[in-house]
Amino acid sequence: PLKLLQPKIVPKRLGTSQRKPHEPQLPRSLIKEIFSHFVKMPVTRDAFRIVEKCSERYFKQLSNDLEAYANHAGRKTVEVADLEVLMRRQGLVTDKMPLHVLIERYLPLEYRKLLIPIAVSGNKVIPC
């Protein structure tokens, strides 16, 4: 006689994934392109790996600081004022070097149009 098949007992999951959550990262090609633009000379792979680690740490610290500024102000959204305070603390923005000058100096025109308010016909200011 045939024996009845017994269902296999599978242990229940605890609801948490076994893998660590993957943090988003800047593409390696972008970091390499930016770094090689400013260095203007060949970079070894070992040096580039160190640059990648440094840029990752820098952006983590930057985002943590911006989050702390927004929390301190009682907001859940990071605003331009938070970024300007952070850049003042880093010494990048001063009274002689405002944020708009840095934007105009280092960003291409399409980004400048998005970040710096521009008055157009009909008394409209873009971006709002």
PyMOL commands that set and color helices and strands:
alter all, ss='L'
color gray80, all
select helices_A, chain A and resi 28-39+45-72+80-90+99-106+109-115
alter helices_A, ss='H'
color red, helices_A
select strands_A, chain A and resi 118-120+124-126
alter strands_A, ss='S'
color yellow, strands_A
deselect
rebuild
show_as cartoon
